[in-house]
Amino acid sequence: MTEYPEGWEEWVAFLAAHLPEPIQQEVGPGGAAFFAAGDPPEVVVRLGPSSITVSACAPEREESVLRPTRLGIIMWRRLPSSKAMVLVAGLIRSAREMRLATYRQCHYCEKTKPPEQMHEEDVCLECAKASRDG
């Protein structure tokens, strides 16, 4: 069983309160916790024994695969928790803003969708398929 440092549970609760729903959590190598938040994913956070890494999700150009783009690393054990939490909250907000800024509205259905769900700049995959099939 992994022994977590003092303050770990506080960080898990903080992230659960500040990340967009739904939140998927996994434990990785060395006991680090990984959080993928949003549907589709907007933010990825790695909570390690001494650091927190916040990344924005970004689609690859050639594929519909999302890759995290690291925005910052906070050494949470070296800072007062109140200051570290302000910094992490700011990084989470920035990651969400970056991701949501890539969303586009479909000309036909007028729904706002992430780029990996778009066929063209202003036509979503669903509407493109409907126009081919219809």
N, C-alpha and C positions, 0 to 999 in steps of 0.2 A: 504494500500500500504506500502511495506517495505521501510524504510529509510536506504540507504546504506552509509557507512562511506566515508569520504574523501579519494580519491585514488582508490576507488572500480573500476570505469570505466577504469582507467589506468591498473589495474590488469586483467580485462576481456580482454582488447585489447592485453596485453602482452601474456596471455595464448593462445589467438586465433592465435597469430603470432608464438608461440613456440611449439604448440602441433601438432602432425601429423593429417592430414585430413583422413577421415571426422571427425568432432567434433560434438558430441551430447551434448547439454547442458540442464540441468534440474534445477529447483529451488526446494530445499528441505526444511525440517523443519527449522524454524528460519530464513529463507531467504538465507541460504547458497546455493551457486551455485555449481553444480556437472558437471564436464566435463569428458566424456568418449571419448578418441581419438584413431583413427586408425581403420582399418578394416582388420582383426578382431581387437578388442580393444587391445591396447598396454599399455596405460597410463590412470589412473583415477586421477583427481585432484578435491579436495574439497576446494572452496574458501569461507571462513567464514568471519565474521565481523572483526576478528583480526588475523586469522591464515590461512595458506595454507597447505594442506596435499597432498603429492604426493605419489601415489601407482603404482606399476607395476601389470599388469594383469597376473594371473597365473591360468592354468587349474587345477581343482581338479583331483586327481588320479583316482577316481572311476567314475566320471561323466564328461560330456562335458560342465560343468558349469565353468565360469571364476570367480575367487575370487580375489579382490585386495589384494596385499601384500604391506603394508605401508613401504615406504622407509624413509620418513622424514616429519617433521612438522616445518614450518617456521612461527614465530610470526611476520608477516609483518608490523604490526603497531608499533613494538618496534625497528625496524631496519631502517636505511636509505633505501629508496626504491631501490637505485642502488645496494646496497649490498644484499638486499633480492632477487632482481631479478636475480643476479648472482647465488645465492644459489638455487633458484627454477629452473632456466635453467639447472643447473648441475643435480638436482634430476630428471628432465624430461629426460635428456639424459641418465642417469643411468637406469631409468625405462624402456626406450625403448631398451637399450642394453640388459638388463636382459631378457626381453620378446623375442626379436629377437634371442637371443642365444639358445632359446628352439626350434626354428624352425628346421625342418629336410627336407631333399630332398628325394622324392619318387624315388625308384630304377627304376620304370617302366616309369612314365611320366616325370621324372626329374624336377618336379616343387617343389619349396620350400614351405612348409606349416607348420602351427602351430601344436603343438602336439594334440590338440583336433580334428584335421582333419586327423590324422594318424590312420590306423588300427593296424599296427605294427611299429616298429622302422623305417623301411625303405620302407613301403608300405602305400600309402594314402588310405583313405576310398573309393574314387572313383575307383581307380584301383583294390582294393580288391573286390568291388561290381562287377566291369566289369568282373573280372576273375571268379567269382561265377556264374554270369548270362551268360557268354559267353561260 
